[in-house]
Amino acid sequence: MAAYEYLAMDTGGGKQRGVQEADSERQARQLLRERQLVPLRLRLAKGSRSAGGKPSGRGLGAAELALLTRQLATLVQAALPLEEVLAAVAAQSEKRSQQAMVLAIRARVLEGHGLAQAMAGFPRAFPPLYRATVAAGERAGHLGQVLLQLADYTESRQAARQQVQLALLYPSILLLAAFGIVGFLLGFVVPDVVKVFIDSGQELPALTRGLIAASELLQHHGLALLLASAGGICALRLALRRPATRLAWHRLLLRLPLLGRLVRASDCTRFTSTLAILGRSGVPLVDALEIAAEVVANGQIRTGLKDVARAVREGGPLTRALERSGHFPPMMLYMIASGERSGELDAMLDRAARQQEAQLATRIAMLVGLFEPAMLVFMGASVLVIVLAILMPILSLNQLIA
């Protein structure tokens, strides 16, 4: 069974759009006619299965995934059959592509597949962590509880991401404003002002000559510099697609004094929180380590965490393997070791992740708080340099006249 997007005309002559489940296009048209709709256009929906039987479609944003998970968790907790839950979630979806994807998952569930197995057809929408957690909940028979945990997890990740984005919004605006003001002054104001000094024939100060050179460079080659910057960014993004180049870039990030600590703390927090939710969902520790390693963004840290999974698979303790990786702070290692000894590893992992998240949020807030005045100082210093470069020849000219 697949989902079809349709444009149809109702009995009143109005046009309606929607998604219809059917085994074939012919059946979809028949079902529309039974609903007193005349199909005008019908096509396989994006996110449904392609003609070859392979799923297709786009991914889900963090906010969309969080909302979808919360809806699933709420309805499953209400003891509704899974196919009815999916039908209700599809009916509440505002985007037709998302509605078609949920209906395609429902069709696979009706065919006898599990929910996690049905979601595997849409890997861009449901990452391995998500599917593994759902599969563990299905095996243990408490899918509703696991979905609630997933909903809390996805919502907390989305809230943290939005908090960082909002914190960086104002400094980003300041940065763009600073470059815009300096560019406007150099491109349009400075040339008209310094033309008087150039025509006077007097020897200009070095600061003024440098300002004139920067203004001429911006006037004559500004577009070329902009295109070169855009080309450099595109070339860097293309180069980072190569595994070797991306790994070298990730190693460089870890060596940077301040940014490296933030990257390491962020990835360790993500790994620990993911490992905690997988453990609470009943996923075996070795499998949970391998899945949690995949959600780490930095390639160098990810490689070390795969070695951790290998060491635990061979029978070594988790804390010692994490300590050998060299990426985890001592306090987090101490809490994980305490959880191993007491048999409450999942709870201690969750507590360690929350503590690390709090520290990371504090560091990010401090950096953002320092970045804002730094941008103001940069803007003020840039304008001051331009004003001094203009005033110095005027002062020199007044001294000559005197």
C-alpha positions as CSV (number, residue, x, y, z in Angstrom):
1,M,0.0,0.0,0.0
2,A,1.2,3.5,-0.8
3,A,0.1,7.1,-0.5
4,Y,-1.0,9.3,-3.4
5,E,-1.2,13.1,-3.4
6,Y,-4.4,14.2,-5.2
7,L,-6.0,17.3,-6.6
8,A,-9.8,16.7,-6.9
9,M,-13.0,18.6,-7.5
10,D,-15.9,18.1,-5.1
11,T,-19.6,18.3,-5.8
12,G,-19.7,22.0,-5.2
13,G,-17.0,22.7,-7.9
14,G,-14.3,23.5,-5.3
15,K,-10.8,22.0,-5.5
16,Q,-9.4,19.8,-2.7
17,R,-5.9,18.6,-2.0
18,G,-4.9,15.7,0.2
19,V,-3.3,12.2,0.5
20,Q,-5.1,9.0,-0.2
21,E,-3.9,5.5,0.8
22,A,-4.3,2.8,-1.9
23,D,-2.7,-0.3,-3.3
24,S,-2.5,1.2,-6.8
25,E,-3.3,4.4,-8.6
26,R,-6.4,2.9,-10.0
27,Q,-7.7,2.0,-6.6
28,A,-6.9,5.5,-5.4
29,R,-9.0,7.0,-8.1
30,Q,-11.9,4.6,-7.2
31,L,-11.7,5.6,-3.5
32,L,-11.8,9.3,-4.4
33,R,-14.9,8.7,-6.6
34,E,-16.5,6.9,-3.7
35,R,-15.9,10.1,-1.6
36,Q,-17.7,12.1,-4.3
37,L,-14.4,13.6,-5.5
38,V,-13.4,13.8,-9.2
39,P,-9.6,13.3,-9.4
40,L,-7.9,16.0,-11.5
41,R,-4.3,15.0,-10.7
42,L,-2.9,12.0,-8.9
43,R,0.7,11.1,-8.2
44,L,2.8,9.0,-5.8
45,A,3.4,11.1,-2.8
46,K,6.8,12.2,-1.7
47,G,7.9,10.1,1.2
48,S,5.9,7.2,0.1
49,R,7.3,4.1,-1.7
50,S,8.6,4.5,-5.2
51,A,7.5,2.4,-8.1
52,G,10.3,-0.1,-7.4
53,G,9.1,-0.6,-3.8
54,K,11.9,1.3,-2.2
55,P,11.0,4.1,0.2
56,S,11.9,7.6,-0.7
57,G,11.4,11.1,0.9
58,R,13.2,13.8,2.8
59,G,14.3,14.0,6.4
60,L,12.5,15.6,9.3
61,G,13.7,18.6,11.1
62,A,14.4,18.4,14.8
63,A,11.1,20.3,15.7
64,E,9.1,18.0,13.3
65,L,10.6,14.9,14.8
66,A,10.0,16.0,18.3
67,L,6.3,16.8,17.6
68,L,5.8,13.5,15.7
69,T,7.4,11.6,18.6
70,R,5.2,13.3,21.2
71,Q,2.1,12.6,19.2
72,L,3.0,8.9,18.9
73,A,3.9,8.6,22.5
74,T,0.6,10.2,23.7
75,L,-1.6,8.0,21.5
76,V,0.3,4.8,22.2
77,Q,0.1,5.5,26.0
78,A,-3.7,5.8,25.4
79,A,-3.7,2.0,24.5
80,L,-4.8,2.6,20.9
81,P,-3.8,0.1,18.2
82,L,-0.7,1.1,16.4
83,E,-2.3,1.4,13.0
84,E,-4.9,3.8,14.5
85,V,-2.2,5.8,16.1
86,L,-0.4,6.2,12.8
87,A,-3.6,7.1,11.0
88,A,-4.4,9.8,13.6
89,V,-0.8,11.2,13.4
90,A,-1.1,11.3,9.6
91,A,-4.4,13.1,9.8
92,Q,-2.8,15.7,12.1
93,S,0.2,16.3,9.8
94,E,0.2,19.7,8.1
95,K,2.7,18.8,5.4
96,R,1.6,16.3,2.7
97,S,5.1,14.8,2.5
98,Q,5.1,14.0,6.2
99,Q,1.5,12.7,6.0
100,A,2.5,10.4,3.1
101,M,5.5,9.1,5.0
102,V,3.4,8.3,8.1
103,L,0.8,6.6,5.9
104,A,3.6,4.5,4.3
105,I,4.8,3.4,7.7
106,R,1.3,2.5,8.6
107,A,0.9,0.4,5.5
108,R,4.1,-1.5,6.3
109,V,2.8,-2.1,9.9
110,L,-0.5,-3.4,8.4
111,E,1.6,-5.8,6.4
112,G,3.0,-7.3,9.6
113,H,6.3,-5.3,10.0
114,G,7.3,-3.8,13.4
115,L,7.3,0.0,13.8
116,A,11.1,0.2,13.9
117,Q,11.3,-2.0,10.8
118,A,8.8,0.2,9.0
119,M,10.7,3.4,10.0
120,A,13.9,1.8,8.6
121,G,12.6,2.7,5.2
122,F,13.0,6.3,6.0
123,P,16.6,6.6,7.4
124,R,16.8,10.4,6.7
125,A,13.8,11.0,8.9
126,F,14.5,8.5,11.7
127,P,18.2,8.1,12.6
128,P,19.7,4.8,13.9
129,L,19.4,6.0,17.5
130,Y,15.7,6.6,17.1
131,R,15.0,3.2,15.4
132,A,17.1,1.2,17.8
133,T,15.3,2.7,20.8
134,V,11.9,2.0,19.2
135,A,12.9,-1.6,18.4
136,A,14.1,-2.1,22.0
137,G,10.7,-0.8,23.3
138,E,8.9,-3.2,21.0
139,R,10.9,-6.1,22.2
140,A,10.4,-5.3,25.8
141,G,6.7,-4.6,25.4
142,H,6.7,-1.0,26.7
143,L,6.7,1.0,23.5
144,G,4.7,3.8,25.0
145,Q,7.2,4.4,27.8
146,V,10.1,4.3,25.3
147,L,8.4,6.8,23.0
148,L,7.8,9.1,25.9
149,Q,11.6,9.0,26.7
150,L,12.3,9.6,23.0
151,A,9.9,12.5,23.0
152,D,11.6,14.1,26.0
153,Y,15.0,13.5,24.5
154,T,14.2,15.0,21.1
155,E,12.4,18.0,22.6
156,S,15.3,18.7,25.0
157,R,17.8,18.5,22.0
158,Q,15.6,20.9,20.0
159,A,15.3,23.3,23.0
160,A,19.1,23.3,23.4
161,R,19.6,23.9,19.7
162,Q,17.1,26.8,19.7
163,Q,18.7,28.3,22.8
164,V,22.1,28.3,21.1
165,Q,20.6,29.8,17.9
166,L,18.8,32.5,19.7
167,A,22.0,33.3,21.7
168,L,24.0,33.6,18.5
169,L,21.3,35.7,16.7
170,Y,22.2,39.1,18.2
171,P,26.0,38.7,17.8
172,S,25.5,37.6,14.2
173,I,23.5,40.7,13.5
174,L,26.2,42.8,15.1
175,L,28.9,41.2,13.0
176,L,27.0,41.7,9.8
177,A,26.2,45.3,10.8
178,A,29.9,45.9,11.6
179,F,31.1,44.7,8.2
180,G,28.3,46.5,6.4
181,I,29.1,49.9,8.1
182,V,32.9,49.5,7.5
183,G,32.2,48.5,3.9
184,F,29.9,51.4,3.3
185,L,32.4,53.9,4.8
186,L,35.3,52.6,2.7
187,G,33.3,52.2,-0.5
188,F,31.3,55.5,-0.5
189,V,32.3,58.0,2.2
190,V,36.1,57.8,2.3
191,P,36.8,58.3,-1.4
192,D,34.9,61.6,-1.5
193,V,36.6,62.9,1.7
194,V,40.2,61.9,0.9
195,K,39.9,63.3,-2.7
196,V,40.5,66.8,-1.2
197,F,43.8,65.7,0.4
198,I,45.0,63.9,-2.7
199,D,44.4,67.1,-4.8
200,S,46.2,69.3,-2.3
201,G,49.5,67.4,-3.0
202,Q,50.6,67.2,0.6
203,E,52.2,64.1,2.0
204,L,49.6,62.0,3.7
205,P,50.1,60.0,7.0
206,A,50.6,56.3,6.7
207,L,47.2,55.6,8.3
208,T,45.5,57.7,5.7
209,R,47.4,56.1,2.8
210,G,46.5,52.7,4.1
211,L,42.8,53.7,4.3
212,I,42.9,55.0,0.7
213,A,44.5,51.8,-0.5
214,A,41.8,49.7,1.3
215,S,39.1,51.9,-0.1
216,E,40.5,51.6,-3.7
217,L,40.8,47.8,-3.3
218,L,37.2,47.6,-2.1
219,Q,36.0,49.8,-5.0
220,H,37.8,48.1,-7.8
221,H,37.9,44.5,-6.5
222,G,35.1,44.3,-4.0
223,L,32.9,42.0,-6.2
224,A,35.9,39.8,-7.0
225,L,36.8,39.5,-3.2
226,L,33.2,38.6,-2.4
227,L,33.1,35.9,-5.2
228,A,36.5,34.6,-4.0
229,S,35.3,34.3,-0.4
230,A,32.1,32.5,-1.6
231,G,34.3,30.2,-3.8
232,G,36.6,29.5,-0.9
233,I,33.7,28.5,1.3
234,C,32.3,26.2,-1.4
235,A,35.7,24.7,-2.0
236,L,36.1,24.0,1.7
237,R,32.7,22.4,1.9
238,L,33.5,20.2,-1.0
239,A,36.9,19.3,0.4
240,L,35.2,18.3,3.8
241,R,33.2,15.7,2.0
242,R,36.4,13.6,1.6
243,P,36.8,11.5,4.7
244,A,40.5,12.2,5.0
245,T,40.1,15.9,4.7
246,R,37.2,15.9,7.1
247,L,39.1,13.9,9.7
248,A,42.1,16.3,9.5
249,W,39.7,19.3,9.9
250,H,38.1,17.6,13.0
251,R,41.6,17.0,14.5
252,L,42.4,20.7,13.9
253,L,39.2,21.8,15.7
254,L,40.2,19.7,18.7
255,R,43.6,21.4,18.9
256,L,42.1,25.0,19.0
257,P,42.4,26.4,22.5
258,L,38.8,27.4,23.2
259,L,36.7,25.9,20.4
260,G,38.3,22.5,20.9
261,R,37.1,22.2,24.5
262,L,33.6,23.2,23.4
263,V,33.6,20.6,20.6
264,R,34.8,17.9,23.0
265,A,32.3,18.8,25.7
266,S,29.4,18.9,23.2
267,D,30.2,15.5,21.7
268,C,30.8,13.9,25.0
269,T,27.5,15.2,26.3
270,R,25.7,13.9,23.2
271,F,27.3,10.5,23.5
272,T,26.5,10.1,27.2
273,S,22.9,11.2,26.9
274,T,22.4,8.9,23.9
275,L,23.9,6.0,25.8
276,A,21.7,6.7,28.7
277,I,18.4,6.6,26.8
278,L,19.5,3.5,24.9
279,G,20.4,1.8,28.2
280,R,17.0,2.7,29.8
281,S,15.3,1.4,26.7
282,G,16.9,-2.1,27.1
283,V,19.5,-1.9,24.3
284,P,22.6,-4.0,25.2
285,L,25.6,-2.0,26.3
286,V,27.9,-2.9,23.4
287,D,25.1,-2.2,20.8
288,A,24.3,1.0,22.6
289,L,28.0,2.1,22.5
290,E,28.2,1.5,18.7
291,I,24.9,3.4,18.1
292,A,25.9,6.3,20.4
293,A,29.3,6.6,18.7
294,E,27.5,7.3,15.4
295,V,25.7,10.4,16.7
296,V,29.1,12.1,17.6
297,A,29.9,14.8,15.1
298,N,33.7,14.9,15.4
299,G,35.3,12.2,13.4
300,Q,38.4,11.9,15.7
301,I,36.2,11.5,18.8
302,R,34.0,9.0,16.9
303,T,36.9,6.9,16.1
304,G,38.0,6.8,19.7
305,L,34.5,5.8,20.8
306,K,34.4,3.0,18.4
307,D,37.5,1.7,20.1
308,V,35.7,2.0,23.4
309,A,32.9,-0.2,22.0
310,R,35.4,-2.7,20.8
311,A,37.2,-2.8,24.2
312,V,33.9,-3.3,26.1
313,R,32.9,-6.1,23.6
314,E,36.2,-7.8,24.6
315,G,35.2,-7.7,28.2
316,G,36.9,-4.6,29.5
317,P,35.2,-2.1,31.9
318,L,33.5,0.9,30.4
319,T,35.1,3.5,32.6
320,R,38.7,2.4,31.8
321,A,37.9,2.3,28.0
322,L,36.4,5.8,28.2
323,E,39.4,7.1,30.1
324,R,41.8,5.7,27.5
325,S,40.0,7.6,24.8
326,G,41.2,10.8,26.4
327,H,38.1,12.9,25.6
328,F,35.9,12.6,28.8
329,P,36.4,14.9,31.8
330,P,37.4,13.4,35.2
331,M,34.1,14.2,36.9
332,M,32.1,12.4,34.2
333,L,34.4,9.4,34.4
334,Y,34.0,9.3,38.2
335,M,30.2,9.3,37.9
336,I,30.2,6.6,35.2
337,A,32.5,4.4,37.4
338,S,30.2,4.9,40.3
339,G,27.3,3.8,38.2
340,E,29.2,0.7,37.1
341,R,30.0,-0.3,40.7
342,S,26.5,0.3,42.0
343,G,24.7,-1.3,39.1
344,E,22.9,2.0,38.2
345,L,24.9,2.8,35.1
346,D,21.9,4.2,33.1
347,A,20.9,6.6,35.9
348,M,24.5,7.8,36.4
349,L,25.0,8.3,32.7
350,D,21.9,10.4,32.6
351,R,23.1,12.5,35.6
352,A,26.5,12.9,34.1
353,A,25.0,14.0,30.8
354,R,22.8,16.6,32.5
355,Q,25.7,18.0,34.5
356,Q,27.8,18.2,31.4
357,E,25.0,19.9,29.5
358,A,24.7,22.5,32.3
359,Q,28.4,23.2,32.1
360,L,28.3,23.4,28.4
361,A,25.4,25.9,28.4
362,T,27.3,28.0,30.9
363,R,30.4,28.1,28.7
364,I,28.4,28.9,25.6
365,A,26.5,31.7,27.4
366,M,29.9,33.1,28.6
367,L,31.3,33.1,25.1
368,V,28.2,34.7,23.6
369,G,28.3,37.3,26.4
370,L,31.9,38.1,25.5
371,F,31.2,38.1,21.8
372,E,28.6,40.9,22.0
373,P,30.9,43.5,23.5
374,A,33.8,42.4,21.3
375,M,31.6,43.2,18.2
376,L,30.8,46.6,19.7
377,V,34.5,47.3,20.3
378,F,35.3,46.1,16.7
379,M,32.7,48.5,15.3
380,G,33.9,51.4,17.4
381,A,37.6,50.7,16.7
382,S,36.9,50.5,12.9
383,V,35.0,53.8,12.9
384,L,37.7,55.4,15.1
385,V,40.5,54.3,12.7
386,I,38.6,55.8,9.7
387,V,37.9,59.1,11.6
388,L,41.6,59.3,12.6
389,A,42.7,58.7,9.0
390,I,40.6,61.6,7.9
391,L,41.4,64.0,10.7
392,M,45.2,63.5,10.7
393,P,45.7,65.2,7.3
394,I,43.3,68.0,8.3
395,L,45.4,68.6,11.5
396,S,48.6,68.5,9.4
397,L,47.1,71.1,7.0
398,N,46.1,73.4,9.8
399,Q,49.7,73.3,11.2
400,L,51.1,74.2,7.8
401,I,48.8,77.1,7.5
402,A,49.6,78.3,11.0
